[in-house]
C-alpha cells in the first residue's frame, strides 16, 4: 500500500452519510428557493450548513430549520422574528411549526389583517384608475 492510500485510510470518517446531506442546489430545488436566499439565511445566522471548501452541505436539522423559516415567512413573520422563534427552541427544530403563544398569534393576525386592508385599498384604487384609462380610450 502506498503512502497516499495509507493517509486516506486514516482520515476521520464523517458522522453521517452523504445520503443524509443536501447540497445548496438540492435544497434550492426541493423548496423552490433561490441559492441567494439560502446564502442570505446563512449570513443572517438562520442556517449553518457544514462547509467543505466553498461547498455547503445541509443535514436534516438544517433542512428542518429551512422548513421552519419558510413556514414563518408564509405566516408573515419577519426574519428577525423567525430568528427569535428558532432561538427560543434551540436544538428542537420541527418541520410542523413554531411554538407560538396567544399574544404572538393575535399580534400576527392583526398585522396580516392590516396588510390585507391596505392591499384591498390599493387594488380598488388601481381598478378605478384602470377604468378611467380604458373609459378615456373608448
N, C-alpha and C positions, 0 to 999 in steps of 0.2 A: 504494500500500500504506500502511495507516495505521500509527501508532506501535506499537499493540498487536501487530499482525501481525509487524512487524519484530522486536520483542522475543522473540516466540515462536520465530522462525527462528534467533535467536542463542543460545537456551538449549542447554546441552550435552545431547547425547543419551545415554540410559542405555547401559551397557556390554553389556547383554543385553536380549533382547526380553521382553515380558510373558508370552510362551508358556513361558519358562523360569522364571518366577516363580510362586509359590504364595502365596495369602493364608493367613492363620491358619485361616480357616474351611475352605478346601480341604484343607490339611494335616490338620486335625482329622478331616475326613470320610474322607480317604484311609487314615489309620492308625487310626481309631477311638479317638482320644484326645480328651480334653476341651480346650477353649480354655484353661481354668485350668491344666491340666498343661503345655501349651505355654508359657504365660506363666511358669510356675514354672521350667521348664527354662531359659528365658531369664534369669530372675532369678538362678538358680544358675550362670550362665555356660556352660551346656552348649550353648545355641543363641544365635546372634547374627543375627537377621533384620535386613534393611535396613528403615529406617523412612522413611515419608513422612507427616508429621503423626503421627496416632495409629495409622495403618495399619502393619501388619507384612507384609513380603514375604520369602519364603524361596526361595533359589536352590537349585540341585541339590546344592551342597555342604552346605547346611543340611538338606536333605531326607535326604541320606546320613547326616549326624550323627544325625538323629532315628531313622533305622532302626537305627543302632548303639546308641543309648540304649535303644530298645525291646528290642533283642536282648540287651543287657546286663541289663536288668530281667528278661527271660524266663529268663536263666541264673542269676538270683538275686543279682546284684551290686547293691550299694548305689549311690546316685547319686554318692557321693564316689569309690567305686571306678571307676565308669563315667567320671567326670571325669578321674581319673588315667589310665585307659586311653586316653581321647581325647587327652589332653595328651601321652601317650607317642608318639602318631602324628600330630604336627601336620601339617596340610596333606595328609594321606593318609587321610581318612575313606573307609572302604569299607563297602558295604552287606552284604558277606558275613561280616563279623565282625571281632573284635579279634585282635591278635597276642597270644596267651596262652602263657605258659611252663608247664612241667610243674608247678612249685610252685603256681602260681595255680590251675591246673586241679584238682590234688589237694586243695588247700585248699577250693575251692568245692564239690567233691564231698563232702568231709567235712561241710561246713556244711549242704548240702542233705539229706544222709542223716540228720543230727541233727534237722533240721526235720521230715523225714518221720517219724522215730521219735516225735517229740513230737506230731505230728498223729495218728498211729495210736493213741497212748495216749489222746489227748483224744476221738477217735472211739469207742474202746472204752468209756470212762467214760460218754459221753453215751448210747451204746446201752444200757448197763447201767441207767442212770437211767431211760431211756425204758421199758425192760422192767418196771422196778419200778413206774413210774407207771401203765402200762397194765395190769399184773397186779393192782395195787391197785384199779383202777377196775372190774374184772370181778367 
